[in-house]
């Protein structure tokens, strides 16, 4: 892939919003932007379901954090990461599907976001895709600026990333990935999300305050996808450090109407039974 500029992860983060409610009250897992239709989607475990069931709630929000709609997905996966693709005035979501015994999706699914509906993992509305035939788990993210699909997959006991042209992937063509590399060693902190812009991949790790004794351990890392090696980080991010609970949950890239590209970091806050969504962004490219 052509070498691009990258986000400077050492620069400050700015608020988009704090303390917004989602359709359900569980911890958010990830989020994705439709940069054409200017909407936001957040994934979380559906209320009252087991963590291993793979049942998700997707809440649609405007960029101020106001709820616009929702969907329920039955037996899809954990929600570590997903993508949103604009098709005219509609949004097609790319998610994991066919949850395994641990609650993680075996394959990918592409489908139209339709407010107020529930989809099972066998629904006819799904287009199911398997980017890496031998992989046992798949998740994905979309670079909305360069129209690429980034796939994280589990193969031979380890996590890997592969990058594809988005239109080719939508047509089921996964031959000749633009990049394909093993996930670099990020230490012992929990993996919480990924996103890509240009030739760089961004990774988020860390734990909630209850797990760390109120110590910030959330870190961000950038990886050059042509080499699979770390460029910057892991660096501590203190975005939303005053939040209660505060668990890092998700990364995504967005381009504003004015053309500014932003790397968004997600965090959950609030008490059990009343979890909230919080989004922050970095915008300095080097």
N, C-alpha and C positions, 0 to 999 in steps of 0.2 A: 504494500500500500504506500502511496506517496506520504512522505514525512510531513506532519502537520505541527502546528503549535500545540502546546499542552497547557493545562491549568497549573498554576503555581499553587501547590497545596499548602504552602507556608503563609499565604495571604489570608486576611480575615474572611469570615463568613457573615452573610447578611440575612435577615429574616425575610421570608415570604409571608408566613403566618405561623401562629402558635395556638395551641389549645383547641383545635377544631375537632368536632365530633364526626364520626363516620356512621354508616348505616348500622353496623353492629358495634359492640363495645369491647371487642378483643383488641390485642396488640396489632398494629399495622405490621405487615411483613415487607411490603415493597410498594413502589408507585411508578407510574409512567405517564408521560405527557403526549397528547395529540397536539403537535406544534402548529398544525394547519387550522384546526377548529378551536384551538385555545382552550382545551379542557384537560383535566387531570383525573387519573384513575388510581385508586389505592386498594391494594389487596390485603385481606385479613382472614383469619380462620372464622368460619361461620359460628355464631353463638350456639352453645349447647352441643357442639360436636367434638369428637375425640381428635387429638392432635394428629393421630395416624390415619384418620379417615380421608384426609385430602379435600375436605369441604371448604370452599372459599366464598367470601363475600367480596364483590368488587363495587366500590362506591365511586360514582362520578361526581367531581367537584368543579366549580369554576376556580379561577386563579386567586380568588379571595378566600377560598376554603368553604364556600357555600355548597351544600349538597344539591345535586341536579338529578341523580338517579342511582340505580343499583342493579346488580345481577347476582344470582347465586349459582355457584358451580359445584356439582356433586362428584366427589371422587377424582378431583383433578391433581392436587398436590399441596406442597407446603407454602408456595407463594414467595420463594426466595427472590425471584425477579421475573418480570414479564415486560412485554412491549405493547405499544399502541401505534397503529398505522392508520393514517387518514386515507379514506377512499371517498373523494367528494366531501359531502357534509356528514358522512358516516365515519365511525371508527371501528376498525377491526383489531381485536386483541390477539396477541400471541402469548399463550400460557403453556405451562406444563400440563400433562394430562395422563390418565391411567395411573393413579397413585399406587405405589407398591406397599408392602407391609409396613414400611417406616413412614409412609405418608408423603413420599416424594414421587414426582411424575416420571414415568418411563419415557414418554414421548412428548412432542409438542403438538399443540392445537391452535388453529387460527379460526376465528369466528367473529361475526358482527356483534358489537355491543348493542343489546336491545333492552331498554329500561324495563324493570319490573319482572323479568323472566328468570326462570331457573333452567339450567342446562345440566343434564347428566353427562357422564363421560362417554356415553354411547350415542349421544344425540346426532341426528342426521345433519344438523346445522354445522357440525365441526368438520374442518379439514385437518386430518391428522398427518403429522410429518415426523420422520425419523432421520435427522441429519447424519448421525453416526450409527450405522447399523448395529455394531457390536456394543454400543454403550447401554448401560442399564438405567441411567437417569439423564434427563435433559431439562434445562431451563434456558431462558433467553432474555435478551435486552435488545433495544433498537437504538442505533445512532441516527437520530432524526435529521441531522444536518447532511450526512453523507449517504443516507439510505442504505445502511448495512445492518444485518442481523448478526448479533454476537451470541453464540451458543456456549453454555457451560455444560459439560457432560462428564459422566463418571465412567471410566474405563480402566480395567485392570487395577482396581483398588485406588485410583487417584483421579483428581479433578483436572480437566483440560478445558481450553477455550478454542473455538474455531470461529472464523469470521466469513460471512457470505454476503453477496449482493442481495439486497432485500427483495427486489422483484424476481430474481432467479429463485430465491428460496420460496417465495409465495407460489411459484409454479412447480415446486417440488424438486428443483435442481440444486443439489448439494455437492456436485462434482467440483474438484479443484478449489478448495477454500482459499480465501485471500491471505489467511494466516491460520496457524494451527500450532498450539504450544501448551505445555503443561503449566498449571497454576503454580506460581512461585511460592516458596515457603514464607508464610506470614506469621509464624510463631503459633502461640497457643490461644490467641484471642479468637472468639467465635466469628465465623464468616457471616456477614450481614448484607451483602449486596454488591452489585457491580454495574458499571455503565461505561460507554465508550464514546469518544469524540475523535475523529480523524484516525491517526495511527496510535493513539494511546487508550489504554484500558485503565479504569479506576476501580479500586477495591476498597470496601469498608469492612472493618472488623471491630469487635468490642462487646462488652457486656452491660447489663443494666446496673444502676446504682446499688440495688440491694445485693447484687452479686459481688460488687467491688468494694463495698463499705463506703459508698458515696465518693469514690475516687474515679476521676475521668480516665478511662482506658480506651476510648474509641480512637481508632487510627484510620487514616486514609493513605493509599499507596497508588502510585502510577506505574504502569508497565508499558514498555514499547512493544507493540504487538508484532512488529517485524522480527524481533529477536526473542521475545518472551522474557526479557530481563527487566528488573525493577529500575526505574529512572529516578523516582523520588519517593522517600518514605521507607517504611511506615512512619508517619508523623501523627502525633496526637492532635485531634481536633476538639476544641472546646465549644463548638457551636451548641447553643442551648444548654450550657453548663448549669444554669440555675433551674432547669426543669426538675420536677419531681419524677421519680422512677428513672427516667431518661435511659432508654435503650436505643442504640443505633439500629435503624431499620430501613435500608434501601438507598439506592443511588439512581439518579436519572439525569439526562441532559436535555436542555430546553433552549430554543432560540427565540428571543423576543421579537415583537413586531419591528423594532428598530434594528434588528440584526445582531444584538448582543448574545453571545453563547454563554450559558451558565451551567455549572455542575451543581446539581442539587443533592443535599444530604438530608435524609429523613430520620426522625427520632420519635419514639413513642413516649408519652408522659401520662401522668394521672394514676389514679388508684384502680385496683382490680374492679371490674364492673363499670368503669368509666374511663377507659383509656382514650387518649387524645392524639391527634396527628400534628406534627410540627415539621416544617420544611425550611431549610436554610440553603444558601447558595454561595459559591465562589465564582468570580467572573474575571479574574486576571489571567490572561494568556501570555506565555513567554515562548 
